[in-house]
Protein backbone atom coordinates (compact mmCIF):
# COMPACT_ATOMS: atom_id res chain seq x y z
CA UNK A 1 0.00 0.00 0.00
CA UNK A 2 1.06 3.65 0.10
CA UNK A 3 2.61 3.25 3.58
CA UNK A 4 4.79 0.21 3.01
CA UNK A 5 7.61 -1.11 0.91
CA UNK A 6 9.82 1.72 -0.32
CA UNK A 7 11.69 4.08 1.97
CA UNK A 8 9.48 6.97 0.82
CA UNK A 9 6.31 5.03 1.58
CA UNK A 10 7.53 3.94 5.02
CA UNK A 11 8.25 7.58 5.93
CA UNK A 12 5.01 8.90 4.45
CA UNK A 13 2.87 8.56 7.59
CA UNK A 14 5.32 10.41 9.86
CA UNK A 15 5.74 13.20 7.30
CA UNK A 16 1.97 13.52 6.85
CA UNK A 17 1.60 13.91 10.62
CA UNK A 18 4.34 16.58 10.70
CA UNK A 19 2.65 18.46 7.88
CA UNK A 20 -0.77 18.31 9.55
CA UNK A 21 0.56 19.54 12.89
CA UNK A 22 2.61 22.32 11.22
CA UNK A 23 -0.51 23.45 9.37
CA UNK A 24 -2.48 23.48 12.60
CA UNK A 25 -0.10 25.15 15.08
CA UNK A 26 2.84 26.47 13.07
CA UNK A 27 6.28 25.07 12.30
CA UNK A 28 7.96 27.03 15.10
CA UNK A 29 6.03 24.93 17.62
CA UNK A 30 6.79 21.53 16.12
CA UNK A 31 9.67 19.17 16.75
CA UNK A 32 10.19 15.49 16.15
CA UNK A 33 12.22 12.78 17.83
CA UNK A 34 13.54 9.97 15.68
CA UNK A 35 15.39 6.77 16.55
CA UNK A 36 16.30 5.29 13.16
CA UNK A 37 18.87 2.93 14.67
CA UNK A 38 16.63 1.57 17.42
CA UNK A 39 15.77 -2.10 17.29
CA UNK A 40 13.39 -2.41 20.22
CA UNK A 41 11.01 -5.36 20.06
CA UNK A 42 12.11 -6.26 16.50
CA UNK A 43 11.24 -2.82 15.12
CA UNK A 44 14.62 -2.34 13.42
CA UNK A 45 15.20 -1.14 9.88
CA UNK A 46 17.38 -2.85 7.26
CA UNK A 47 19.08 0.46 6.40
CA UNK A 48 18.73 2.86 9.34
CA UNK A 49 21.30 5.33 7.95
CA UNK A 50 19.25 5.80 4.78
CA UNK A 51 16.06 6.06 6.82
CA UNK A 52 17.47 8.76 9.11
CA UNK A 53 18.96 10.72 6.24
CA UNK A 54 15.74 10.59 4.22
CA UNK A 55 13.73 11.84 7.18
CA UNK A 56 16.22 14.62 7.99
CA UNK A 57 16.17 15.84 4.39
CA UNK A 58 12.38 15.54 4.07
CA UNK A 59 11.71 17.46 7.28
CA UNK A 60 13.47 20.53 5.89
CA UNK A 61 10.50 21.48 3.74
CA UNK A 62 8.35 21.98 6.84
CA UNK A 63 10.73 24.32 8.67
CA UNK A 64 10.07 22.69 12.03
CA UNK A 65 11.71 23.94 15.22
CA UNK A 66 13.96 20.93 15.75
CA UNK A 67 14.82 17.34 14.94
CA UNK A 68 15.90 15.25 17.92
CA UNK A 69 17.65 11.94 17.18
CA UNK A 70 18.89 9.12 19.37
CA UNK A 71 22.49 8.03 18.90
CA UNK A 72 22.99 4.72 17.09
CA UNK A 73 25.25 3.56 19.94
CA UNK A 74 22.24 3.36 22.27
CA UNK A 75 20.80 -0.11 21.84
CA UNK A 76 18.57 -0.15 24.91
CA UNK A 77 17.99 2.18 27.82
CA UNK A 78 21.36 2.60 29.51
CA UNK A 79 23.18 0.26 27.12
CA UNK A 80 25.82 2.07 25.07
CA UNK A 81 27.89 0.15 22.50
CA UNK A 82 30.59 1.06 20.01
CA UNK A 83 29.33 1.17 16.44
CA UNK A 84 30.41 2.51 13.03
CA UNK A 85 27.15 4.38 12.36
CA UNK A 86 26.92 8.12 12.94
CA UNK A 87 24.30 10.87 13.01
CA UNK A 88 26.66 13.33 11.30
CA UNK A 89 25.12 12.90 7.82
CA UNK A 90 21.67 13.58 9.29
CA UNK A 91 22.97 16.56 11.25
CA UNK A 92 24.41 18.01 8.04
CA UNK A 93 21.21 17.33 6.09
CA UNK A 94 18.75 18.90 8.55
CA UNK A 95 18.77 22.69 8.23
CA UNK A 96 17.18 23.50 11.60
CA UNK A 97 18.14 22.86 15.21
CA UNK A 98 19.46 19.32 15.57
CA UNK A 99 19.38 17.75 19.03
CA UNK A 100 21.06 14.45 19.91
CA UNK A 101 20.65 12.16 22.90
CA UNK A 102 22.29 8.96 23.86
CA UNK A 103 24.83 8.22 26.52
CA UNK A 104 26.73 11.49 26.49
CA UNK A 105 29.08 12.64 29.16
CA UNK A 106 30.91 15.97 29.04
CA UNK A 107 33.77 14.65 26.89
CA UNK A 108 31.47 12.90 24.42
CA UNK A 109 29.32 16.01 24.12
CA UNK A 110 32.25 18.33 23.49
CA UNK A 111 33.64 15.93 20.88
CA UNK A 112 30.26 15.70 19.10
CA UNK A 113 29.95 19.49 18.90
CA UNK A 114 33.35 19.73 17.22
CA UNK A 115 32.74 16.95 14.66
CA UNK A 116 31.93 17.88 11.09
N, C-alpha and C positions, 0 to 999 in steps of 0.2 A: 504494500500500500504506500501511500505518500509519506509515511513516517518510519519506514523501515528500509533496510538494504543499504543504499549508498550513504556515504558520509553526510552529504547534504540533507538527505531525507531523515537521517537519525538526529540531526541537529535542528530540524525544522520546528518541532514542537517548542523547544526552549526559546528559539528566536521569535516564534509567534507570540509567546508569553511576554517576552521582553518588549516587543513592539506594542502589544496591547496595554501593558502597564505604562510605558513611556507616553502613549497617546492619552492615557487617563490622567496621570499625575505629573508628567514632565520628566525629561531625561535626567535633569539635575537631582532628582530624588530617587533614582533607580541605580542599583548595583546588583551584581550577580556573583555568586561563589561557585566555582567549578573545581572538580576533582577528577580530571581526565585520567590520571594514573591510578586511581583507587580501584581496588578489586574486592570490595566487601561483598560477601555473600554471592560470589560468582557474577558480579556485575561488571567485570573488567571489559576492556575494549582491545581488539586485536592490534590497533595502531593508536595508542593514546597520544603520541606526539602530534600526529596529523589531526586528531580530534581537537586537541587543545588549540592548535594553531588555527584551524578552521574557525573555531568559535571566537577566538581573539580577533581575527580579521573581520569576521561577520558582525561582531558587536560594534565595530567602529561606526557603522552607518547610523546607529541609534544615538550616539553621543552620550552614553550613560555615564554616571558619576564615577563608577569604578568597576574593575574586574578583580575579583579576589580568587586566587588559585592556591591549591594545596600542593606542596612540594611532592615530587614523585618519590622521594626517599621515605615518605611516611606511609607505611603499609597498613598499619592499624594504629589505633589510639596509643600513643606512647612508644610505638615501635619504629625506630629510625634505622634505615639500612643504607649502605652505600649502593649507588646505582649510576649508570652512565647517562640517564635521561636528565634533561634540564628544562626549566621554565624560561630560559633566556630567549628562545625564539618567540614565545608567546608575549613576553614582556616587550620585545622590540616591535611586534606586530600590533599590539593594542595601543591606541593613541591617547587614551585617557590615563587616569590614576590606576596603577597596577599594584595590588596588595598581595603579599605572599605569606603563607603560614606553613609551619611544619618543622618543629624541632629546632628552632633557632636559639642559640645563645648569643651573647654579645659579639663574639668573634665571627660566628657564622653570619650574623646580620651585617656586620661591617664589610665582610668579604662579598656578600651578595650585592650590596649597594655599589661596590666598586666594579663588579663584573660588567662586561659589555654584552 
